[in-house]
Amino acid sequence: MENRSPTEWAEIVDRIKAGDQDAAAILYKDLESGARFFLRRRLNNAADVEDKLHDLFLIIVEAIRSGELREPNRLMGFVRTILYRQLNLEISLIIRKRETSADVASLHFLPAMEPTPEDTMASRQKIEIMRQVLGEMRQKDREILIRFYLEEQSPERIQREMGLSKRQFDLLKTRAKARLQDAVHNTVTGGAIIQK
């Protein structure tokens, strides 16, 4: 991360609060250099690092815009706190997955299970909700999600064909994914998606 004075950070925070995209880009660039290195040393998967970096950026910008950051000149302390929280959450999820997953080697002895009618219905409902939500999303968000996740196109191809920089693509993809998750969550009755 760039070595900026607390006064400089306070000015950048004020600019972000006012909606200045250049100030947000300065913050992102500094996060890219420092936080990426920190996350790479602790997470094995490069995709996880990129996702966590974008999540960190969005959390911090949202906190700034909503006034949660009370001392703008202490932005880097706030960033470190959020970074450690995100990392601890990720590590907790990894541990939980290990604890709850079955021994894969022993699974080949189990007979294949056909989906129950309930499983089939739940799967159809999820697909229908996803289609409905995708249909209601902004065209650019929908296009990025479909091309990246469903058509499995490379980020480079999508960037080139949509005229986006890497940073724009990453931010649009992260935001579109978050919007999709929020919309699905709000569409499902009771506010909870049944996990199968």
N, C-alpha and C positions, 0 to 999 in steps of 0.2 A: 504494500500500500504506500501511496505517496506520503511523504512526511509533510503534512500541512499543520499549520498552527490551529489552536482551538478557535481563534477568531475567524480563520478562513473556513473552517467547518461550519461555524455558526452562520456565516454568509451563504454557504452552499445550502444549508438546511432551509434558510429563509427563502432562497430562490426556488427550491423544490416545493415548498409550501405554497408558493405563488404560482406553481404550475410550469416552471421553467424546465423544459426538456433537456437543455444543455447542461444544467446543474445535475439533473438525474443521470445524464450520460457520464459526467465526471465521477459521480459516486459509483456508477456501475464499473467504470474503468478501474477505479481503485480497488473495488471489491474483486474484480477479475484477477488482478495481480496478487493480492494478499490472501484472500479467502480461498481461491482456487488451490493455491499451494498448500494451505492448511488442510483443506478437505482431501486433497490427493494423498497426503501422508496418512490419513486416517480411514479413508474409504477405498475399497479395492476396485469398484466398478466406475469407469470414467463417466458413464451415463448418469450414475448417481451423483457424481461430483457436479456435473452440469446442472442437473435438476435442482440440487440443493443450493447451488450458487444463484440460480434464478429465483428460487423460493425465498432465499435470504434477501435478495434485492427487493422483491415485491413486498415482503413483510416490512422492511425498513422504510421504503417509500410510503407505504400505507400508514405506518406509524407516524411518520413525519407529517403527512397530509392531514391526519386525523387529530394531530396535536398531542399524541401520546409521548413524544420525545420532549420532556420538560426542559432539558438543559442542552440546547443545540451545540454548544461548544464542547460537549462531551460525547459527540456522535460516535467516535471510534470505540469508546467504552460500551456504548449501547450496541454497536455492531458486534463486538466480541461476545457480549452476553447472549444476543440472539443466535450467533454462530454456535456457541457452546450448547445452547438449548436445542437447536436443530440437530446437532451432532449427537447429543445424548438421546434424543428421540429416535434418530435413525439406528443407533446402536441398540436401544431397547427393542425396536421392531425386529432387528436381525436376531437378537437373542430369543425373543418370543417365537419367531418362525422356527428356529432350531429346536426349541423345546417342544413345539406342538407338531412338528413334521414327523412323519413316520420314517422308519429306516427304509430307504428306497430299495435296497437289495432284497428285502423280505417281501416287497409288494408283488413281485412277479409270480409268487405262489398263490396269490389271491385270485379267485375267479373274476372275470370281467363282469361288472354290474351294468345292466341296462338302466337307463334313466327311468325313474318312476313317472307316472302321469303328472304328478305334482311338479317334479323337476322340469319336465317338458313345458308345462304351462308357465312356470316361473321364468324359464329361459325365454319363451315367446314374449312374455310381458316385458322383460328387460329390453329385448330387442325393439319392441314397439315403442317403449318409452324413449330409448336412444334415438330411434328414427324421428319421433315427434320433436324431441328437443333439438336434434340437429337441424330439422326443417325450420325451426324458429330462430336459429342463431343467425348472426350476421354472416353474410356471404363469405367474407375473407376468413373468418374463424372456421366456418364449416369446411371451406376448401382446404385449409391447412390441416385440420384434423383428419379429413377423409384421405387426403393424399399421403400424409405421413403414417397414420396408424392403420388405415384399411388397405390402401393401395401400396403401402410400404415403399414409397418413393424416397430417394435419398434427400437429405436436407439441401445438398448442393443443387440438385435438380429443381427442387421447389423454389429455392432462393432465386435461381437463374430465371425460371419461367414466370415467377411472380414479381421479379424486379426488387427483391429484398436483400438487405445486407444480412450477414450472419446474426448480428445482434438483433435486428428487427425480426428475423425469423424466430429466433429463440424466445424473444419477449412475446411475440404474437402467439406462438405455440403454447407457451406456459399460461398465458392469460386465457386463451381459448379452452385449454384443458380445464382450468379452474372454473370458467364460466359453465362449461358442460357439466362438471361435477356438481356445481351449485344448482343448475337448472334441473338436473336429474333428481337431486336430493329434494328440491322443492316440489317436483312433480309427483314423486312417490307418496302415496298416502301415509300419514303417520310420520313423515319426515325421515324414514329409515329404509334403506334398501336391504332386502333380504339377501344375505350372503349365502351362496351355495357352493 
